[in-house]
Structure formats: C-alpha cells, structure tokens
Amino acid sequence: MRDCPRLFISPETTAPMAPGGMLDLEPGQAHYLGTVMRQQVGAAVAVFNARDGEWRGVIDHLRRDRCRIRLAERTRAPRPTLGLGLLFAPLKRDATETVIRMGTELGVTHFRPVVSERTNTHRINAARLESIAVEAAEQCERLDVPAIDPLADLPLVLSRWPDGVTLFAALERSEAPATPVAACPGDCVLIGPEGGFSPREHDILRGRAFVRPLSLGGLVLRADTAAAAALALVGAGLKAV
C-alpha cells in the first residue's frame, strides 16, 4: 500500500466506505492520479479519513478530471491522532505553510492562528492552508487531517481557555536546556510572531495558571523553526504520560 498513491477523502461529502463500494474522486484528485502520477485503470490506490480508516481500492474509471475508485478492503481501522494543538502568529506565506506542513507531520490535531501585538500578517488563506494540511497528512500516513481555526486575537483565545488544558509557551530565549516535558494529548503549544511577544504579553502569559513556559535553548530561532522544535519537545513527553 505504501507504493501506491494515498488520497484523503472528506467524510463530509461521501457515504461510509464499504467493500465493493464505488468512490468518485474530486476533479483535482483525478487530475493528480492521471496526469501527475500517470496512473491507469486497474492501478491500486489508498484512500483514507478519520471516520472510515484507510482502504485499498483500484481505479475503475479514469478520464481527465473524472475518476472512480472501487473499494476492496479496509487496511487500517479508524484511529485518532493523539497529539497537540498549536497556537501560532501568522508568518509570511512560505513560513506559515511550513508551520502547517511540519505541524501536521508532527501530529498537531488543530492549528489556532492568533494575532499578537507584534504579528506582521493579519490575514490567512484558509483554503490554501487546508490544502497543505491534506497533502502533509497524505504524505505522513496519518488517518486524519488537523483542523485549522479562524484567525483570532490572542487575548480572546486566552480568556476562553478550557479547563484542564496546559499551554506550553515558548516565551523567550533561555539558557535552560531544551528538554522534553510531560504533556497530555490535547495540550497546546504557543509560538510567538517573528518579533517575539511584547513585554505586556509576557506578563499576561506568565500570569495565567494554565501557561507553562517552555525553553527552546539559548539561540534565537526563526518562528517556523521554533514551532517544530517546541512540538518535538512537548510531543516527546506525550509518550511518558
């Protein structure tokens, strides 16, 4: 199955998968299989989502922007990703897309873009970011695609923070070693904008009982690098919980 194309099928627009069932792909997916991957009728395809798990199928019909898959059998049962949420200030386009891609591969369950005082970009292309998340999920073989929340002001998000959820905040450079921390699935990581958090935001975050400062070491990291480093550190701690 790993040698064949792998496609995410939205459960919102399709019926539950079943052996022998027929699945009509989106035009973009049909184009990808036929033009990009040069697949032909009879070729194997893997399709997946969080509701149905992963299924093996074969191409029953393929022509231009139309493709129909005949489902054969389920190869992986549904299994949720037990990961972290990621709060981040939107960056320049390429850097934001890198955060979405790496975060998906590192098991982020939902992304929450937030506006802080030093955020340089106050707009996001939600459709583009969702596409990046789908592509990353297809590549890394997870069964679900992380949600991407609408852009919101950081103070508002903090004021509505749910009970029992820890927010690991990379607040500033630190001489303390960057070591894994104990965390629970559903906890979140917060990364600031390219210019860092303002002094007022530092005070607000340190004053919240659910916020736990996170050290990424003494070097100054790019915001997208910091996101990957923080997710790796906190994600490593999930195994010990």
C-alpha positions as CSV (number, residue, x, y, z in Angstrom):
1,M,0.0,0.0,0.0
2,R,2.8,2.4,0.6
3,D,3.9,2.2,-3.0
4,C,0.6,3.5,-4.3
5,P,-0.9,7.0,-4.2
6,R,-2.7,7.9,-1.0
7,L,-5.6,10.3,-1.0
8,F,-7.7,11.9,1.7
9,I,-11.5,11.5,1.2
10,S,-13.6,14.1,3.1
11,P,-16.2,12.3,5.2
12,E,-18.4,15.3,4.9
13,T,-19.1,14.7,1.2
14,T,-19.1,10.9,0.9
15,A,-21.0,8.0,2.3
16,P,-19.2,5.5,4.7
17,M,-16.8,3.2,2.8
18,A,-17.6,-0.4,2.3
19,P,-16.2,-3.4,0.4
20,G,-17.2,-3.2,-3.3
21,G,-18.4,0.4,-2.9
22,M,-17.7,3.0,-5.6
23,L,-16.0,6.3,-4.8
24,D,-16.0,9.3,-7.1
25,L,-12.9,11.5,-6.6
26,E,-12.7,15.3,-6.8
27,P,-11.6,16.7,-10.1
28,G,-8.2,17.7,-8.6
29,Q,-7.6,14.2,-7.3
30,A,-8.5,12.7,-10.7
31,H,-6.0,15.1,-12.4
32,Y,-3.3,14.2,-9.9
33,L,-3.7,10.4,-10.5
34,G,-4.0,10.6,-14.2
35,T,-1.7,13.5,-15.2
36,V,0.8,13.8,-12.3
37,M,1.1,10.2,-11.2
38,R,0.3,8.7,-14.6
39,Q,-1.9,6.0,-13.1
40,Q,-4.2,3.8,-15.3
41,V,-7.4,1.8,-14.8
42,G,-6.6,-1.2,-12.5
43,A,-3.9,0.6,-10.5
44,A,-4.0,0.4,-6.7
45,V,-4.9,3.5,-4.7
46,A,-5.2,4.0,-0.9
47,V,-7.9,6.3,0.4
48,F,-8.5,7.4,4.0
49,N,-10.2,9.6,6.5
50,A,-10.7,9.6,10.3
51,R,-14.2,8.1,10.1
52,D,-13.5,5.2,7.8
53,G,-9.8,4.5,8.4
54,E,-7.7,3.5,5.4
55,W,-8.9,1.4,2.4
56,R,-7.3,-0.3,-0.5
57,G,-9.0,0.3,-3.8
58,V,-8.4,0.1,-7.6
59,I,-9.1,2.6,-10.3
60,D,-12.3,1.6,-12.1
61,H,-12.6,4.6,-14.4
62,L,-10.2,7.5,-15.1
63,R,-10.6,10.2,-17.7
64,R,-9.3,13.8,-17.4
65,D,-11.0,15.2,-14.3
66,R,-13.1,12.2,-13.5
67,C,-12.0,9.1,-11.5
68,R,-13.9,6.4,-9.9
69,I,-12.4,4.0,-7.3
70,R,-13.7,0.6,-6.5
71,L,-13.1,-0.2,-2.8
72,A,-11.6,-3.6,-1.9
73,E,-10.9,-3.8,1.8
74,R,-10.0,-1.8,4.9
75,T,-6.3,-2.0,5.7
76,R,-6.3,0.3,8.8
77,A,-9.1,0.9,11.3
78,P,-10.0,4.5,12.3
79,R,-7.6,5.8,14.9
80,P,-7.4,9.4,16.2
81,T,-4.1,11.2,16.3
82,L,-3.2,11.8,20.0
83,G,-1.3,15.0,19.6
84,L,-1.1,18.6,20.5
85,G,-2.7,21.8,19.4
86,L,-0.6,24.6,18.0
87,L,-1.2,28.3,18.5
88,F,1.0,30.5,16.3
89,A,1.1,34.0,15.0
90,P,0.7,34.0,11.2
91,L,4.0,34.5,9.4
92,K,5.0,35.3,5.8
93,R,3.3,32.9,3.4
94,D,6.0,30.3,2.9
95,A,6.8,30.2,6.6
96,T,3.1,29.8,7.6
97,E,2.8,26.9,5.1
98,T,5.9,25.4,6.6
99,V,4.4,25.5,10.0
100,I,1.2,23.8,8.8
101,R,3.2,21.1,6.9
102,M,5.6,20.3,9.7
103,G,2.9,20.6,12.4
104,T,0.8,18.0,10.5
105,E,3.7,15.6,10.2
106,L,4.4,16.1,14.0
107,G,0.9,15.2,15.0
108,V,-0.8,18.5,15.6
109,T,-4.5,17.9,16.0
110,H,-5.6,21.5,15.4
111,F,-4.0,24.8,14.4
112,R,-5.1,28.0,16.1
113,P,-3.6,31.1,14.3
114,V,-3.6,34.1,16.7
115,V,-3.0,37.8,16.4
116,S,-0.5,39.2,18.9
117,E,0.8,42.8,19.3
118,R,3.8,42.2,17.0
119,T,2.1,40.0,14.4
120,N,3.0,41.2,11.0
121,T,0.4,39.3,9.0
122,H,-3.3,39.7,9.9
123,R,-4.7,37.5,7.0
124,I,-4.5,33.9,6.2
125,N,-5.6,31.9,3.1
126,A,-7.6,29.2,4.9
127,A,-8.3,27.2,1.7
128,R,-4.6,27.1,0.9
129,L,-3.6,26.1,4.4
130,E,-6.2,23.3,4.5
131,S,-4.8,22.0,1.2
132,I,-1.3,22.0,2.7
133,A,-2.5,20.1,5.7
134,V,-4.2,17.5,3.5
135,E,-1.1,17.0,1.4
136,A,1.0,16.6,4.6
137,A,-1.5,14.0,6.0
138,E,-1.4,12.0,2.8
139,Q,2.4,12.0,2.9
140,C,3.0,11.1,6.5
141,E,0.3,8.4,6.6
142,R,-1.8,9.7,9.4
143,L,-5.5,9.0,9.1
144,D,-6.9,12.4,10.0
145,V,-6.3,16.0,8.9
146,P,-5.8,18.6,11.5
147,A,-8.4,21.4,11.9
148,I,-7.4,25.0,11.2
149,D,-9.4,27.5,13.3
150,P,-10.2,31.0,12.1
151,L,-7.8,33.8,13.0
152,A,-8.5,35.2,16.4
153,D,-6.9,37.7,18.9
154,L,-4.6,36.1,21.4
155,P,-6.2,37.8,24.4
156,L,-9.6,36.5,23.4
157,V,-8.3,32.9,23.0
158,L,-6.7,33.1,26.4
159,S,-9.9,34.4,28.0
160,R,-11.8,31.4,26.7
161,W,-9.2,28.8,27.5
162,P,-10.7,25.4,28.5
163,D,-10.1,23.9,32.0
164,G,-7.5,21.1,32.3
165,V,-5.6,22.0,29.2
166,T,-1.9,23.2,29.5
167,L,-0.5,25.8,27.2
168,F,3.3,25.4,26.7
169,A,4.5,28.9,25.7
170,A,7.9,29.5,24.1
171,L,8.3,33.0,25.6
172,E,11.9,33.9,25.1
173,R,15.4,32.6,24.7
174,S,16.7,30.8,27.8
175,E,19.9,29.4,29.0
176,A,18.0,26.5,30.4
177,P,18.4,23.3,28.3
178,A,15.7,22.4,25.8
179,T,14.4,19.2,27.3
180,P,11.1,17.2,26.8
181,V,8.3,18.0,29.2
182,A,5.4,15.8,30.4
183,A,2.2,16.6,28.5
184,C,-1.2,15.1,27.8
185,P,-2.9,14.7,24.4
186,G,-4.9,17.8,23.8
187,D,-2.4,20.2,25.4
188,C,-1.2,23.1,23.3
189,V,2.0,24.8,22.3
190,L,2.2,28.6,21.7
191,I,4.7,30.2,19.4
192,G,5.1,34.0,19.0
193,P,5.5,36.2,16.0
194,E,8.8,36.9,14.2
195,G,9.4,39.8,16.6
196,G,8.6,37.9,19.7
197,F,6.0,38.6,22.3
198,S,5.7,42.1,23.8
199,P,6.6,42.8,27.4
200,R,2.9,43.1,28.2
201,E,2.1,39.8,26.6
202,H,4.9,38.2,28.6
203,D,3.3,39.4,31.8
204,I,-0.2,38.3,30.7
205,L,1.0,34.8,29.8
206,R,3.1,34.4,32.9
207,G,0.0,35.4,35.0
208,R,-2.1,32.6,33.6
209,A,-2.2,29.5,35.7
210,F,-2.6,27.2,32.7
211,V,0.5,28.6,30.9
212,R,3.8,26.8,31.3
213,P,6.9,28.5,30.0
214,L,8.9,26.3,27.6
215,S,12.6,26.7,26.9
216,L,14.0,26.2,23.4
217,G,17.6,26.9,24.4
218,G,19.8,30.0,24.2
219,L,19.7,30.5,20.4
220,V,17.3,32.8,18.6
221,L,15.2,30.7,16.3
222,R,13.0,31.6,13.4
223,A,9.4,31.3,14.2
224,D,8.8,28.3,12.0
225,T,11.9,26.6,13.4
226,A,10.6,27.3,16.9
227,A,7.3,25.7,16.1
228,A,8.9,22.5,15.0
229,A,11.3,22.5,18.0
230,A,8.6,23.1,20.5
231,L,6.3,20.4,19.0
232,A,9.1,17.9,19.1
233,L,10.0,18.7,22.7
234,V,6.4,18.6,24.0
235,G,5.4,15.8,21.8
236,A,8.2,13.6,23.1
237,G,6.7,14.0,26.5
238,L,3.4,12.5,25.4
239,K,4.9,9.0,25.5
240,A,5.6,9.2,29.2
241,V,2.1,10.3,30.2
